[in-house]
Structures are given as C-alpha cells and as structure tokens.
Amino acid sequence: MPGHHHPARSRRTTERKGDVRERAILDTCEALLAQKGYDTMTVGDIAQGAGITRGALYFYFGSKQEVVAALVARTVEHLWERSRVTAQTEEPRQAIAAAMRRTVELWNEHGPVFRTAIDLSLTVPEIGELWSHTADLFITAITAVLERAGVQAGNEPEQASAMARALCWMIERTFYHASQEAREKLQQASATCEHIWLISAGLTA
C-alpha cells in the first residue's frame, strides 16, 4: 500500500542502543590501545571512555581481553574487505602495488590494534585463531597474484603457496616493527616488501 510503514525496514535502518554502546566500547578500546597500551589500559578506562559504568560494560563483554578480541575481529574484517578485491582482479604488478598501499593505510589507521593482536596471538587462543585465519586469507590472495604472474602452483619452496606464506609473514613482521617508529617507516617497509614481492613474482625486469 502506498505510504504504508514497513516495521522491518524501520528496524534495519535504526541502530539499536546495544549496537551503539558496543561500538562505543570498541572505539574507546582502540583509542586507549594507542594512548596507553594493552597492559596499562583497564576495564574502568574503557567504560569511562564509552560513557557507561563498569557494570554496563560487563553486560557486553566479560573482560578486557574479550573487548580486545572483539576489536581485533572487527578490525581484521575491515582489513580483509579493504584488501581482497584488488588482489583478485588487478594485473599482478598493479595488485602488488595496491596491496602495499592499502597495508600502509590500514597500519596507519589501526596499527595499535594490529600490534596488540600480534602480541596476544600466542597467549589468547581466540585472538590467535582470528589472526591466523586472516593470514590464511591473505596467503590465498598472495598465492593467486603469484600464480597470475606465472609462478608455478604448489607448496614446494619455489612454488606459489610456499612463497605466499613466507611473504605474508614477512610483511606482518616488517610492518609490526616499522609501526613502532615514525610513520615514514611504514612507507619504507612498504617499499621493501613490495620489492621483495615483485622479485618473488619475477616482475622486476
């Protein structure tokens, strides 16, 4: 009927109070990671920054660790969404350049979250699984770029899958260290990683 109000559509377009509060908690957590770091940050700090009581925060998350795990999950989803299309569709040299540009952008935006995820990945199983799964997605994408560039498929040392795994973890480690210094270090890290990726793909000539 013309002009008929559709309640389901209204519910979808109106963000629930719980969603707003949860986003505020995660946004505050990310800001505090940049300001204080994981070890110094407290649940009370997060609650205060989000404009709620500690008790209200515990309605959404059981601990500081759970807040950080949810923040990592949100951030890596954003990371993957921003990165996957280029790796799948562009010419290999362009895909490599675009992937490294996005890596710099994302480490500039979310470096403290990524560093915290790496730091906690060996001791917090949920974060470790998230980070490992994200790495696997990127290894698959890097493998596809290498294969499109003519690298032989397979898991042997000079084949695409093994090279992609090494490249993925090299990029992670290089950006982890560079992000702890000045921002221009990220650009240097990107240039180094891009050059090594191009060499691996046989695209330096």
N, C-alpha and C positions, 0 to 999 in steps of 0.2 A: 504494500500500500504506500502511496506517496506520502512522505513526511512521517512514516511510521518509525518510531525509535527502536533500534535494534540493541537489546541489552548486552548481548555477547560482544558485539563490536565495541560498545562503550567500555566494557571491562578490559578488552585487549588494549585500548588506546589510553586508558588511565592507569598509571603506575601505582601499584599497591604500596601502602605505607611500609610494609615489611621490606619490599624491594628497595625503596628509597633509603631506609635505615641500613640495610645490608650494604648497599653501595657506599653510603657514607662511612661505614666501618672500614671497608676495604680501601677507600680513597685515603682515609686517615692513616691507616696502616702503611700504605705506600709512602705517604709524606713522612711519617715517623722513621721508616727504614732509611730514608735519605738523610734525615736530621740526626737521628740517634743511633741507628743500627739495631739489629735484632736483639742482641744481648741486653742492651740498656732499656729498650722500649718495654713498657708494662701494659697489662690489660687496662689498668686505670688510665694510662695515657691515651690509649685507643678510644676508650669510652668517652673521655672528656673531649677529645678532638671531634668525635662524631656527635656530640651533644646529647649523650644518653648516659644513664647510670651503668655501673658495672653489672648490676643485676640484669638490666635490659640487654646488655651485650651477651651475657651468658644464655639468654633466650635463643640467640642466633648461633653462637659458637661456644664450644666448651673450654677453649684455652687460647692463649696467644698463638700457639702452634697451629691450631685449627684455622685461625684467622689468616695466618700467613699461607697455609696450604690453599685456602680458597682464593687468596690474592694471586698466588702463583698460577692456579688453574685458570683464572680469568685472564691473566697476562699472556700465558702461553697460547691460549685460544686466539687472542688478538694477534699475537706474533705469527701464528700459522695462517690465519685468514689474510694477513697483510702480505704474506710471502709466497703462498702456494701457486697462485695463478701465473705469475711471471715465470716461475721455474718450469711450468708445464707448457707454456705457449710460445715463448720467445725463442729466437735464434740463440744458440748456445753462448756466444760471446756476449750478446745483449742480456741474456738471462743471468749470467755470472755478474756482470756489472750492476744490474738492477738488484740482484740479491744482496750484494755487498752494500749498496746504498741503503737498502731497507734495514740491513743489520745495524748500520751506523745509527739510523734514525731511531730504531727501537731500543738500542742500548743507551742512546741519549735520553729517551723518554722514560725507560723503565730499568736502567742499569742497576739500581739498588735491589729491585725485585729479583732480577736475574742472578746477581751475585749471592743474594740470600738463598735462592733456590739451589745454586751450586754448592754453597757452604753446607746446607742442611740435607742435601740429596743422599748422603751416605748414612745419616743417622735418623732421618724421618722417612719411613717407608712410603707414605702417601706422596710426599714431595719427590722422592727418588723415582717412583713409578711415573709420575707426571713428566719429570724432566727426561727420563729415559724414553718414554713414549714420544715426546716432542722431538728428541734427537732422531728417533727412528723415522719419523715423518720427513725430517729434513734429509736424512741419509737417502731415503727413497727418491726425494726430489733431486738431490745432487746426482744420484745414480742415473736418473733419466737424462739430465743435462749432459753428463759424460758420455752416455750411450749415443745421444744425438750428435755429439761431437766426433763420434767414431771410435770411442774406447770400447773394447770387447766386453760383453756382458759376462758376469761371473764373479766368484768370490776369491779367486787367486790374487796374489799380491798386486799384480799389474792390471787387474780387471776392475770393471766399473764399481761393483758393490764394495769391494775392499778399499778401493781408493776413496770412495764417497764417505765411508765410515771414518777413515783417517782424516779426511778434510773437515768433516763435521766437528770432530772433537778438537782438531787443531784450531778451528775458528772459535769454538767456545772458549778454549783456554787463552787464546790470544786476546780476545775481547774482554775476558774476565780481568786479566792483568792490566790491559790498557785503560779500562774504565775506572780503575782506582787512581789514575793520574789525571792529567789535564785532558780536556775534551779533544784537543787536536791529536792526542794519542790514538783516539778511535779512528780518525782518518788514516793515520799511519798504519794501524792494524788492518784496516780495510784494504789499503793498497797492497800490503804484504800478502794477505790471504787471497786477494783477487789474483795476484801474480802467480802464486803457487797453484791456484785452481786452474788458471789458464795453461800453465805448464803441464799439469796433470791431464788436461783435456787435449793437449797437443795444439793449442791455439796461439802460441806466442810468435809464430813466424809472421 
